[in-house]
Amino acid sequence: MVVYQRVHDEILQALKDNVYPVGTLLPPEPELERIYSVSRTTVRRAIAKLSEEGYVQVRQGYGTMVLKNIYPSETFEFSRLHHFENTLSIRHVNVPNPEKMSARGMYINTVPTDKVVSEALQVKLNTPVFRVQRIFYSGETPLMFLNNYVRTDFSRD
């Protein structure tokens, strides 16, 4: 395995383990070099790949911000998407028959926020929010179950 790929995979695992939550910064490059015992070039290549995949955003002079969580379920990896930008991440995946991608059925209800959703939407714990649930298919094959959460104060009459 190429060294930068190993660093990429280890940082991705850290995202799965929520070591670096959404909205936080990854450690600076010198610290990542020390953590993974690699060169700056290797760290930069790993971070560039994570950025291309939409997991982080590099801001010169500011740092590398985590954009979305990676949940630990390998068998159904898109079953817990909660953030709007994650709905766009499907383009980073090898989707069978992407031209046949469709959403079927929709269920909308109001639920109290848990810790993750309340932090993501920046509301108090147990605040009522709209939950929109859909199943996405590739042809006739179910591909993912998607939950989106919307603050109730964002809706219009």
C-alpha positions in Angstrom: 0.0 0.0 0.0 1.2 3.5 -0.9 2.1 5.5 2.3 -0.3 8.4 1.7 -3.1 5.9 1.2 -2.4 4.4 4.6 -2.5 7.9 6.2 -5.7 8.6 4.3 -7.3 5.4 5.5 -6.2 6.0 9.1 -7.6 9.5 9.1 -10.8 8.2 7.6 -11.0 5.7 10.4 -10.5 8.5 12.9 -13.5 10.2 11.3 -15.5 7.0 11.7 -14.6 6.9 15.3 -15.6 10.6 15.7 -12.1 11.5 16.8 -12.5 14.6 14.7 -16.2 15.7 14.8 -17.9 17.7 12.0 -16.9 21.4 12.2 -13.6 20.8 14.0 -10.1 21.1 12.6 -7.7 18.2 11.9 -4.4 18.6 13.7 -1.9 20.8 11.8 0.4 19.2 9.2 3.4 19.0 11.6 1.4 17.2 14.1 0.0 14.8 11.5 3.5 14.2 10.3 4.5 13.2 13.9 1.4 11.1 14.5 1.8 9.0 11.3 5.6 9.2 11.1 5.5 10.4 7.5 6.7 13.4 5.5 4.7 16.6 4.9 4.3 15.6 1.2 2.6 12.3 2.4 0.3 14.2 4.7 -0.6 16.7 2.0 -1.5 13.9 -0.5 -3.7 12.1 2.1 -5.5 15.4 3.0 -5.9 16.3 -0.7 -7.6 12.9 -1.3 -9.9 13.4 1.7 -10.7 16.9 0.4 -11.5 15.5 -3.1 -13.8 13.0 -1.5 -15.6 15.8 0.3 -14.7 14.8 3.9 -12.6 17.8 4.7 -12.0 21.4 3.4 -8.5 22.9 3.4 -8.4 26.6 4.2 -4.9 28.1 3.8 -4.0 30.0 7.0 -6.9 28.4 8.9 -6.6 24.7 8.8 -8.4 21.6 7.6 -12.0 21.4 8.7 -14.1 18.2 8.9 -17.1 18.6 6.7 -19.0 15.4 7.4 -18.9 12.3 9.6 -18.2 8.9 8.3 -20.4 6.4 10.1 -19.0 3.0 11.1 -21.5 0.7 9.3 -19.5 -0.8 6.4 -22.4 -2.9 5.2 -24.8 0.0 4.7 -22.6 3.0 4.8 -25.2 5.6 3.8 -27.8 4.6 6.3 -27.1 7.5 8.7 -26.5 10.5 6.6 -27.7 13.6 8.4 -26.2 16.7 6.8 -27.3 18.3 3.5 -23.8 18.1 2.0 -23.8 14.4 2.5 -26.7 14.0 0.1 -24.3 15.3 -2.5 -21.7 12.7 -1.7 -23.3 10.0 -3.7 -21.1 11.2 -6.7 -18.1 9.9 -4.8 -19.4 6.3 -4.7 -19.4 3.6 -7.4 -23.2 3.5 -7.8 -24.5 0.6 -9.9 -26.7 2.0 -12.7 -26.5 5.7 -11.6 -28.8 6.6 -14.5 -31.5 4.6 -12.8 -31.1 6.2 -9.4 -34.4 7.2 -7.8 -36.0 8.1 -4.5 -39.2 6.3 -3.6 -41.6 7.1 -0.9 -41.1 9.8 1.6 -42.1 9.9 5.3 -42.0 13.2 7.1 -42.6 13.6 10.9 -41.5 15.7 13.8 -39.0 14.2 16.2 -37.0 15.5 19.2 -33.3 16.0 18.4 -30.7 13.7 19.8 -27.2 14.9 20.6 -25.8 14.6 17.1 -28.7 16.2 15.3 -29.0 19.1 17.9 -25.3 19.9 17.5 -25.5 19.7 13.7 -28.5 22.0 13.5 -27.3 24.2 16.4 -30.5 23.8 18.5 -31.0 22.6 22.0 -31.3 18.9 22.8 -34.8 17.5 22.3 -35.9 20.5 20.2 -38.6 19.3 17.7 -37.3 19.1 14.1 -38.7 17.7 10.9 -37.3 14.4 9.9 -37.6 13.5 6.2 -37.0 9.8 5.4 -36.5 8.4 1.9 -35.2 5.2 0.3 -32.9 5.5 -2.7 -32.8 2.8 -5.3 -30.4 2.0 -8.1 -32.9 0.4 -10.6 -34.8 -2.1 -8.4 -32.0 -2.4 -5.8 -32.3 -0.5 -2.5 -29.2 1.5 -2.1 -29.6 3.7 0.9 -32.0 4.9 3.6 -31.7 8.6 4.0 -32.7 10.7 7.0 -32.6 14.5 6.6 -33.4 16.8 9.5 -34.8 20.3 9.1 -35.2 22.9 11.8 -38.9 23.8 12.2 -38.1 27.5 12.3 -36.8 27.2 8.7 -40.2 26.4 7.3 -42.6 28.9 5.8 -46.4 28.9 5.9 
